Amino acid sequence: MVTLKDYENGETAWCPGCGNFGILQAVKKALVKVGLEPYQVLMVSGIGQAAKLPHYMKCNLFNGLHGRTLPVATGAKIVNPKLTVIAVSGDGDSYSEGGNHFMHAIRRNIDVTYLVHDNQIYGLTKGQASATSAEGFVTKTTPMGAFSKPLNPIALAISQGISFVGRGFSGDIEHLSTLIAEAIENSGFSLVDILQPCVTFNHVNTYQWYRKRIYKLDSSYD
C-alpha cells in the first residue's frame, strides 16, 4: 500500500514559511488517498517557485518552459493515457505566459489535473505583479500600484464550461488534499486554484489575512 514516505524526495529550497510547503504535503496526501503509486504519476511544471514542486517528489516529472506547462501535460496524457498527469504552475506561469494554453485546455477537456499556486506575485524573479495581483498592489514593477484589475481564473474556467474547478488554501492541508484528490479522480480537465501566501514578496495576502477571509462552500453550493 502506498504511503507518504513513498513520495519523499530530498530537501526543498523554498523560503521558510512559504505556502508551497503546504501544497507539497497536500499533493502527497491526495495521491495516497487515491491510491496511486509514484510510477503511475507524471508531474509537469514550467518555471517559477511552484515549478520546483515536482523535484521534491519521487515520481515521474518533466520540467519545461515558462508558460508551456499545459501543452507538455496534454501531449503526455495523449501518448500515455494510463498515466495520471498533474500539471503544476504559479499564477504567472499559468494565467500570464500560459493564459492561452489554459483556455484551450479547458476547451479540449483532456484528463489533466492543473494545480495553480496563486500567490499574486512572481516569486522566483523577486517580486513583480502577476495576472492575479489586486488593483493598486505595489511591487517592483508597479511602484505606483497595479493599474489593471486582477484576472478571475475561477469565473473564467466556469464560463468556459470546465469539468471540475475548485479553490483551496495552502494553510488548510487536509481540505486541500481532499480537493486535489477529487480533481485527480475527475475524468477531464480539472483546475485547483490554490491561494498561497508568499512570505517574502507579498506582505498583504498573508496567512493571517487569508484566515480572516476564507470560508468553505459545501457540495450543495451552486
C-alpha positions as CSV (number, residue, x, y, z in Angstrom):
1,M,0.0,0.0,0.0
2,V,1.3,3.4,-1.0
3,T,2.4,5.8,1.8
4,L,3.5,9.4,2.1
5,K,7.1,8.2,2.5
6,D,7.0,6.7,-1.0
7,Y,6.8,10.2,-2.4
8,E,9.6,11.8,-0.3
9,N,12.5,13.1,-2.3
10,G,15.1,15.2,-0.5
11,E,15.2,18.8,0.8
12,T,13.4,21.8,-0.5
13,A,14.7,25.2,-1.5
14,W,11.8,27.5,-0.6
15,C,11.7,30.3,1.9
16,P,10.8,29.3,5.5
17,G,7.1,29.7,5.8
18,C,6.4,29.5,2.1
19,G,2.9,28.4,1.2
20,N,4.4,25.8,-1.2
21,F,5.2,23.6,1.7
22,G,1.5,23.1,2.5
23,I,0.8,22.4,-1.2
24,L,3.5,19.9,-1.4
25,Q,2.2,18.0,1.6
26,A,-1.4,18.2,0.3
27,V,-0.4,16.8,-3.1
28,K,1.4,13.8,-1.4
29,K,-1.7,13.2,0.8
30,A,-4.0,13.4,-2.2
31,L,-2.0,10.8,-4.1
32,V,-2.1,8.5,-1.2
33,K,-5.8,9.0,-0.7
34,V,-6.5,7.9,-4.3
35,G,-4.0,5.0,-4.0
36,L,-1.6,6.0,-6.8
37,E,2.0,4.6,-6.8
38,P,4.8,7.0,-7.8
39,Y,5.4,5.2,-11.1
40,Q,1.7,5.9,-12.1
41,V,2.1,9.7,-11.8
42,L,3.7,12.2,-14.1
43,M,4.1,15.8,-12.8
44,V,4.7,18.5,-15.3
45,S,5.9,22.1,-14.5
46,G,7.3,25.2,-16.1
47,I,9.3,27.9,-14.4
48,G,8.9,29.5,-11.0
49,Q,8.9,28.6,-7.4
50,A,5.8,26.5,-7.9
51,A,7.6,24.6,-10.7
52,K,10.1,23.3,-8.2
53,L,7.4,21.1,-6.5
54,P,7.8,18.0,-8.7
55,H,11.5,17.9,-8.0
56,Y,10.7,17.4,-4.3
57,M,8.6,14.3,-5.0
58,K,9.6,10.8,-6.0
59,C,7.6,10.3,-9.2
60,N,7.9,10.9,-12.9
61,L,8.5,14.5,-13.8
62,F,9.1,16.9,-16.7
63,N,10.2,20.5,-16.2
64,G,9.6,22.6,-19.3
65,L,9.5,26.2,-20.4
66,H,7.8,29.1,-18.7
67,G,4.1,29.2,-19.6
68,R,4.2,25.9,-21.6
69,T,3.2,23.5,-18.8
70,L,-0.1,22.5,-20.2
71,P,1.0,21.7,-23.8
72,V,3.5,19.2,-22.4
73,A,1.0,17.8,-19.9
74,T,-1.6,17.4,-22.7
75,G,0.9,15.6,-25.0
76,A,2.0,13.3,-22.2
77,K,-1.6,12.3,-21.5
78,I,-2.4,11.7,-25.1
79,V,0.6,9.4,-25.7
80,N,0.2,7.6,-22.4
81,P,-3.4,7.8,-21.2
82,K,-2.7,5.3,-18.3
83,L,-0.6,8.0,-16.6
84,T,-2.1,10.3,-14.0
85,V,-0.9,13.6,-15.3
86,I,-0.7,16.6,-12.9
87,A,0.5,20.0,-14.1
88,V,1.9,22.5,-11.6
89,S,2.2,26.2,-12.2
90,G,2.3,29.5,-10.4
91,D,-0.1,32.3,-11.2
92,G,2.4,33.8,-13.7
93,D,3.2,30.6,-15.4
94,S,-0.5,29.7,-15.7
95,Y,-2.5,32.9,-16.2
96,S,0.0,35.2,-17.8
97,E,2.5,33.4,-20.0
98,G,0.3,30.3,-20.1
99,G,-3.1,32.0,-20.3
100,N,-3.8,31.0,-23.9
101,H,-3.0,27.3,-23.1
102,F,-5.2,27.4,-20.1
103,M,-8.3,28.4,-22.1
104,H,-7.6,25.7,-24.8
105,A,-7.0,23.0,-22.1
106,I,-10.5,23.7,-20.8
107,R,-11.9,23.5,-24.3
108,R,-10.2,20.2,-25.1
109,N,-11.0,18.7,-21.7
110,I,-8.0,16.4,-21.6
111,D,-7.8,14.4,-18.4
112,V,-5.1,16.5,-16.7
113,T,-5.2,18.0,-13.2
114,Y,-3.9,21.6,-13.1
115,L,-2.7,22.9,-9.7
116,V,-2.0,26.6,-9.7
117,H,-0.1,28.1,-6.8
118,D,-1.8,31.5,-6.7
119,N,0.3,34.0,-4.5
120,Q,-0.5,37.1,-6.7
121,I,3.2,37.7,-7.4
122,Y,6.2,36.4,-9.3
123,G,8.4,34.9,-6.6
124,L,11.3,33.4,-8.5
125,T,12.2,36.7,-10.2
126,K,11.9,38.6,-6.8
127,G,8.5,40.1,-6.7
128,Q,6.7,41.5,-9.7
129,A,3.0,41.9,-10.2
130,S,1.1,39.0,-11.8
131,A,-2.2,38.5,-13.6
132,T,-3.9,37.9,-10.2
133,S,-2.4,40.9,-8.3
134,A,-5.0,43.2,-6.9
135,E,-5.6,46.6,-8.5
136,G,-3.3,49.0,-6.6
137,F,-0.9,46.3,-5.5
138,V,2.6,47.8,-5.1
139,T,5.6,45.8,-6.4
140,K,8.9,46.4,-8.0
141,T,7.3,46.7,-11.4
142,T,4.3,48.6,-10.2
143,P,5.7,51.2,-7.7
144,M,2.5,53.3,-8.1
145,G,0.3,50.3,-7.8
146,A,-1.0,47.8,-10.3
147,F,-3.3,49.6,-12.7
148,S,-5.2,46.5,-14.0
149,K,-7.9,44.6,-12.4
150,P,-6.9,41.0,-11.4
151,L,-7.9,38.1,-13.6
152,N,-10.6,35.9,-12.0
153,P,-9.5,32.3,-13.1
154,I,-12.4,30.6,-11.3
155,A,-15.0,32.7,-13.2
156,L,-13.1,32.3,-16.4
157,A,-13.0,28.5,-16.0
158,I,-16.7,28.2,-15.1
159,S,-17.7,30.4,-18.1
160,Q,-15.8,28.1,-20.4
161,G,-17.6,25.0,-19.1
162,I,-14.7,23.4,-17.3
163,S,-15.5,19.9,-16.0
164,F,-14.0,20.5,-12.5
165,V,-12.9,23.6,-10.7
166,G,-12.0,24.2,-7.1
167,R,-10.2,26.6,-4.9
168,G,-8.2,25.7,-1.8
169,F,-5.8,27.3,0.7
170,S,-2.3,26.2,1.4
171,G,-2.8,26.7,5.1
172,D,-5.5,24.0,5.2
173,I,-3.7,20.9,4.1
174,E,-6.5,18.4,4.9
175,H,-9.1,20.3,2.9
176,L,-6.7,21.0,0.1
177,S,-5.6,17.3,-0.2
178,T,-9.3,16.2,-0.4
179,L,-9.9,18.8,-3.1
180,I,-6.8,17.7,-5.1
181,A,-7.9,14.0,-4.8
182,E,-11.3,14.9,-6.2
183,A,-9.7,16.7,-9.1
184,I,-7.5,13.7,-9.8
185,E,-10.5,11.4,-9.8
186,N,-12.4,13.6,-12.2
187,S,-12.4,12.4,-15.8
188,G,-11.5,15.5,-17.8
189,F,-9.6,18.8,-17.3
190,S,-9.5,19.9,-13.6
191,L,-8.4,23.2,-12.1
192,V,-7.5,23.7,-8.5
193,D,-6.5,27.3,-7.8
194,I,-4.6,27.4,-4.5
195,L,-4.5,30.6,-2.5
196,Q,-1.0,30.7,-1.1
197,P,1.0,33.3,0.8
198,C,4.4,34.5,-0.4
199,V,6.1,35.4,2.9
200,T,9.0,37.2,1.2
201,F,7.5,39.4,-1.5
202,N,3.7,39.7,-0.7
203,H,3.2,41.3,2.7
204,V,-0.5,41.9,2.0
205,N,-2.0,38.4,1.4
206,T,-0.5,36.8,4.5
207,Y,-1.7,33.7,6.4
208,Q,-3.5,36.0,8.8
209,W,-5.1,38.0,6.0
210,Y,-6.5,34.8,4.4
211,R,-7.7,33.2,7.6
212,K,-9.9,36.2,8.3
213,R,-11.5,35.9,4.9
214,I,-11.6,32.4,3.6
215,Y,-14.6,30.1,4.1
216,K,-15.7,26.7,2.8
217,L,-18.5,26.1,0.3
218,D,-20.3,22.8,0.8
219,S,-21.2,20.4,-2.0
220,S,-24.7,21.8,-2.3
221,Y,-23.4,25.2,-3.4
222,D,-24.4,26.3,-6.9
